[in-house]
């Protein structure tokens, strides 16, 4: 029996390693190396690393020590994986294709697209269509809502490849669309972002974790990149 259990554990580990092939961590669980606050050179005090978790603490963010946390490098075709959880009534977001040019764009969301992170039941945005957890914020409503209760960890994935976008929440594809075509431009024109001509136009950019003034936690952040012309289907 012990040999059988050992063999099963070994197979499970092998399958896990195979599934993670090509992914690299972009948060080391100990420091904010590889990240900085938007428009700054380092991470502000509001972003704390605690026991392998990246925590935005609004109390520590007072006196100008907040702001969205962004990667040091830009990504074009990528598969991002991470886990998040929120406190009651909290709001945050995973923002991607951010063009960091604070002289032109004061905020990450003026250029980047957002996968919503939210307490659907406690935050006012939960009452707004296209503003709930997993939605492509203000553009596309999730097909379903596999979000877990407040305080529990959710797994989120953002898959962007050659203009094809998939958002995955807890293993379920919740949004699928094509970026930058006429249909996408129409979605933007009908959204709150229509007044910002640069919104959603960049095909390469940084990834941001949003400071929305509430406690939020992120962990196990990893990414896989592809060459521009490689093809893909779904979220492999």
matplotlib code that plots the C-alpha trace (Angstrom):
import matplotlib.pyplot as plt

x = [0.0, 2.8, 4.4, 1.1, 0.6, 4.2, 3.7, 0.5, 2.2, 5.0, 2.6, 0.7, 3.9, 5.0, 1.7, 1.9, 5.4, 4.3, 1.3, 3.6, 6.1, 7.1, 5.9, 8.2, 7.5, 7.4, 6.8, 9.5, 7.3, 9.9, 10.4, 8.8, 11.8, 10.6, 7.7, 7.3, 4.6, 3.3, 5.3, 8.0, 11.1, 10.3, 7.2, 5.4, 4.9, 1.3, 2.4, 3.7, 5.2, 3.9, 4.5, 4.8, 1.8, 1.7, -0.7, -2.0, -2.6, -4.6, -3.4, 0.2, -0.6, -1.5, 0.5, 1.1, 2.4, -0.2, -0.6, -0.9, 1.9, 3.3, 5.9, 9.3, 9.0, 6.4, 4.6, 3.1, 1.8, 1.5, -0.4, -0.5, -1.5, -2.0, -4.2, -6.2, -8.4, -10.2, -11.5, -15.2, -16.4, -13.1, -12.2, -9.1, -8.1, -5.5, -4.7, -2.7, -1.2, -0.4, 1.7, 3.7, 4.0, 2.7, 3.3, 0.6, -1.4, -1.9, -3.3, -2.8, -6.4, -6.1, -4.3, -4.7, -7.5, -8.7, -9.9, -12.0, -11.2, -14.1, -16.3, -19.4, -21.9, -20.3, -18.9, -21.2, -19.6, -21.2, -24.5, -23.2, -23.1, -19.6, -18.1, -18.2, -15.3, -13.9, -15.4, -13.4, -14.1, -16.8, -16.5, -17.6, -19.6, -18.4, -20.2, -20.5, -19.4, -17.2, -15.8, -15.3, -16.6, -14.7, -11.6, -11.0, -8.3, -9.3, -7.1, -7.1, -5.6, -5.2, -4.3, -3.3, -2.0, -2.0, -5.1, -7.1, -7.9, -9.3, -10.0, -10.1, -11.5, -11.0, -10.4, -13.5, -13.2, -15.4, -14.5, -13.3, -12.8, -10.6, -8.7, -8.3, -10.7, -13.8, -16.0, -13.6, -13.4, -17.2, -17.1, -14.7, -16.8, -19.8, -17.9, -16.7, -13.3, -14.5, -13.1, -9.6, -8.2, -5.2, -7.3, -6.9, -4.7, -1.4, -0.4, 2.5, 2.6, 3.1, 0.9, -0.6, -2.2, -4.6, -4.7, -8.4, -8.1, -9.0, -7.2, -6.3, -3.9, -2.0, 0.3, 1.8, 2.2, 3.7, 3.8, 4.5, 5.4, 5.2, 6.7, 4.4, 3.6, 3.1, -0.5, -2.7, -6.2, -8.0, -5.9, -3.2]
y = [0.0, 2.4, 1.8, 2.6, 5.8, 6.8, 6.1, 8.1, 11.1, 10.9, 10.9, 13.9, 15.8, 15.0, 16.1, 19.4, 20.1, 19.4, 21.7, 24.4, 24.0, 27.3, 29.4, 31.5, 33.3, 37.1, 37.4, 35.7, 35.6, 37.5, 40.9, 43.2, 42.7, 43.0, 45.4, 49.1, 51.6, 53.1, 56.2, 55.5, 53.4, 51.2, 49.7, 52.0, 51.0, 50.1, 46.9, 44.5, 41.0, 38.7, 34.9, 34.5, 36.8, 40.3, 42.4, 45.8, 47.4, 50.7, 51.8, 51.6, 53.4, 56.6, 59.8, 59.0, 55.4, 53.7, 53.4, 50.5, 48.0, 47.3, 45.0, 46.3, 44.8, 44.7, 41.6, 41.0, 37.4, 35.8, 33.5, 35.0, 33.0, 34.2, 33.8, 36.6, 37.1, 40.2, 41.5, 42.2, 45.1, 45.2, 46.1, 45.6, 44.5, 42.8, 45.3, 44.4, 46.1, 49.1, 51.8, 53.4, 57.0, 59.0, 62.3, 61.3, 58.8, 59.5, 56.0, 52.4, 52.1, 54.9, 52.5, 49.0, 46.4, 45.0, 41.7, 42.7, 41.6, 42.2, 41.3, 41.0, 41.0, 43.7, 46.3, 48.7, 47.7, 44.2, 45.8, 47.0, 44.8, 44.2, 45.3, 42.0, 39.6, 38.0, 40.5, 42.4, 45.5, 47.7, 45.9, 42.2, 40.4, 37.0, 33.9, 32.5, 33.5, 30.8, 33.3, 32.0, 33.6, 36.6, 35.5, 32.5, 32.3, 32.5, 31.5, 33.9, 33.6, 36.1, 34.6, 37.1, 35.8, 37.4, 39.5, 36.6, 37.1, 34.6, 35.3, 32.3, 32.3, 29.2, 27.0, 28.3, 30.4, 33.4, 35.8, 35.2, 38.0, 39.4, 42.6, 45.6, 44.6, 46.6, 44.8, 45.6, 49.2, 49.3, 47.9, 50.6, 53.3, 52.1, 52.1, 54.6, 54.6, 56.2, 59.5, 58.1, 57.6, 55.5, 53.0, 49.4, 50.3, 49.0, 45.5, 45.3, 46.6, 46.1, 44.2, 46.0, 45.1, 47.8, 49.9, 50.6, 51.6, 48.2, 45.1, 42.7, 39.8, 38.2, 35.2, 32.5, 35.0, 33.4, 34.0, 32.2, 34.1, 33.1, 34.4, 36.7, 34.3, 31.1, 29.9, 28.8, 27.6, 28.2, 28.5, 25.9]
z = [0.0, 0.9, -2.5, -4.3, -2.3, -3.1, -6.8, -6.8, -5.1, -7.5, -10.5, -9.0, -8.6, -12.1, -13.5, -11.5, -12.8, -16.4, -16.0, -14.8, -17.6, -19.1, -16.1, -14.0, -10.8, -10.9, -7.1, -5.0, -1.9, 0.1, -1.4, -4.0, -6.3, -9.9, -8.9, -8.1, -7.5, -10.7, -11.5, -8.9, -8.7, -5.7, -4.0, -1.6, 2.0, 1.4, -0.3, 2.3, 1.9, 4.7, 4.8, 1.0, 0.4, -1.2, 1.0, 0.2, 3.6, 3.4, 6.9, 5.8, 2.6, 4.3, 3.6, -0.1, 0.5, -1.7, -5.5, -7.9, -8.0, -11.5, -12.9, -13.9, -17.3, -20.1, -21.5, -24.9, -25.3, -21.9, -19.6, -16.1, -13.0, -9.5, -6.4, -4.7, -1.8, -0.4, 2.9, 3.3, 1.0, -0.8, -4.4, -6.4, -9.9, -12.1, -14.8, -17.9, -21.0, -18.8, -20.5, -17.7, -18.7, -15.7, -17.5, -20.0, -18.0, -14.3, -13.6, -14.7, -15.8, -18.3, -20.6, -19.2, -19.2, -15.9, -14.6, -11.6, -8.1, -5.7, -2.8, -5.0, -2.1, 0.0, -2.4, -4.3, -7.6, -7.2, -8.1, -11.5, -14.6, -15.9, -12.5, -10.7, -9.9, -13.0, -15.4, -18.0, -16.1, -17.7, -21.0, -20.8, -18.2, -17.0, -18.5, -14.9, -11.4, -9.8, -7.3, -3.7, -0.5, 1.0, 2.8, 0.6, -2.1, -5.7, -8.7, -11.6, -15.0, -17.8, -21.2, -23.9, -27.2, -30.6, -29.7, -28.2, -24.6, -22.0, -18.4, -16.1, -12.5, -10.4, -13.4, -15.3, -18.5, -17.7, -20.5, -24.1, -26.6, -29.3, -28.6, -30.9, -33.6, -34.6, -32.0, -29.2, -30.3, -30.1, -26.6, -25.5, -27.2, -25.1, -21.8, -19.2, -21.0, -24.2, -23.2, -22.9, -26.4, -25.3, -23.2, -24.4, -27.4, -26.3, -27.3, -24.9, -21.4, -17.7, -15.3, -12.3, -9.0, -8.0, -4.9, -4.5, -0.8, 0.6, 2.0, -0.7, -0.9, -3.8, -3.9, -6.3, -9.1, -12.2, -15.9, -19.2, -22.3, -26.0, -29.2, -31.1, -33.9, -31.9, -32.0, -29.1, -28.3, -25.1, -22.0, -22.4]

ax = plt.figure().add_subplot(projection="3d")
ax.plot(x, y, z, "-o")
ax.set_aspect("equal")
plt.show()
